Amino acid sequence: MIEFAGLSSVAQATALVVVVFLQAVALYVGYGLLERVASPLIDRITNAST
């Protein structure tokens, strides 16, 4: 595991903000891809049952 304890408080805070931002971007992109893939599949299933 990467330790940030040796860094200054400003560096630790910056690292935390960067990590949270990267997680947010990954989730945004991931959910966008999931929506793009799942929407046609859900439409196909709902239209097949009518």
Backbone hydrogen bonds in HBPLUS format (Angstrom, degrees):
<---DONOR---> <-ACCEPTOR-->    atom                        ^
c    i                          cat <-CA-CA->   ^        H-A-AA   ^      H-
h    n   atom  resd res      DA  || num        DHA   H-A  angle D-A-AA Bond
n    s   type  num  typ     dist DA aas  dist angle  dist       angle   num
A0007-LEU N   A0004-PHE O   3.08 MM   3  5.45 157.6  2.13 111.6 118.6     1
A0012-GLN N   A0008-SER O   2.96 MM   4  6.25 157.1  2.01 152.5 159.2     2
A0013-ALA N   A0009-SER O   2.95 MM   4  6.13 161.8  1.98 148.5 153.1     3
A0014-THR N   A0010-VAL O   2.92 MM   4  6.09 156.9  1.98 145.7 152.5     4
A0015-ALA N   A0011-ALA O   2.90 MM   4  6.05 158.5  1.95 146.2 152.0     5
A0016-LEU N   A0012-GLN O   2.98 MM   4  6.21 155.4  2.04 146.8 153.4     6
A0017-VAL N   A0013-ALA O   3.00 MM   4  6.23 161.3  2.03 150.1 154.6     7
A0018-VAL N   A0014-THR O   2.95 MM   4  6.15 160.3  1.99 151.0 156.5     8
A0019-VAL N   A0015-ALA O   2.96 MM   4  6.15 161.8  1.99 149.7 154.4     9
A0020-VAL N   A0016-LEU O   2.99 MM   4  6.18 165.8  2.01 153.2 156.8    10
A0021-PHE N   A0017-VAL O   2.93 MM   4  6.05 156.9  1.98 146.4 153.3    11
A0022-LEU N   A0018-VAL O   2.92 MM   4  6.14 160.4  1.96 151.4 156.3    12
A0023-GLN N   A0019-VAL O   3.00 MM   4  6.23 153.5  2.07 147.1 154.4    13
A0024-ALA N   A0020-VAL O   2.98 MM   4  6.21 155.3  2.04 146.6 153.2    14
A0025-VAL N   A0021-PHE O   2.96 MM   4  6.26 158.1  2.01 151.7 157.3    15
A0026-ALA N   A0022-LEU O   2.96 MM   4  6.13 161.5  2.00 146.4 151.6    16
A0027-LEU N   A0023-GLN O   2.94 MM   4  6.16 159.7  1.98 150.9 155.9    17
A0028-TYR N   A0024-ALA O   2.94 MM   4  6.09 159.9  1.98 148.2 154.0    18
A0029-VAL N   A0025-VAL O   2.94 MM   4  6.14 168.1  1.96 155.8 158.4    19
A0030-GLY N   A0026-ALA O   2.85 MM   4  5.90 158.6  1.90 144.7 151.9    20
A0031-TYR N   A0027-LEU O   2.86 MM   4  5.93 168.9  1.87 152.9 155.4    21
A0032-GLY N   A0028-TYR O   3.03 MM   4  6.10 148.8  2.13 139.1 148.2    22
A0033-LEU N   A0029-VAL O   2.96 MM   4  6.21 158.1  2.01 150.7 155.7    23
A0034-LEU N   A0030-GLY O   2.91 MM   4  6.14 159.0  1.96 147.5 154.1    24
A0035-GLU N   A0031-TYR O   2.87 MM   4  5.98 157.4  1.93 145.1 150.8    25
A0036-ARG N   A0032-GLY O   3.02 MM   4  6.19 154.6  2.08 142.8 149.8    26
A0037-VAL N   A0033-LEU O   2.96 MM   4  6.19 149.0  2.06 148.4 156.3    27
A0038-ALA N   A0034-LEU O   2.78 MM   4  5.78 163.7  1.80 152.0 157.5    28
A0039-SER N   A0035-GLU O   3.00 MM   4  5.66 157.9  2.05 141.1 145.6    29
A0042-ILE N   A0038-ALA O   2.85 MM   4  6.06 160.5  1.89 161.0 166.1    30
A0043-ASP N   A0039-SER O   2.94 MM   4  6.12 163.6  1.97 154.1 158.9    31
A0044-ARG N   A0040-PRO O   2.92 MM   4  6.04 155.5  1.98 143.7 150.3    32
A0045-ILE N   A0041-LEU O   3.04 MM   4  6.27 154.7  2.10 145.4 151.9    33
A0046-THR N   A0042-ILE O   2.94 MM   4  6.17 166.3  1.96 154.5 158.0    34
A0047-ASN N   A0043-ASP O   2.92 MM   4  5.98 155.7  1.98 147.6 154.3    35
A0048-ALA N   A0044-ARG O   3.04 MM   4  6.00 137.5  2.23 136.4 146.6    36
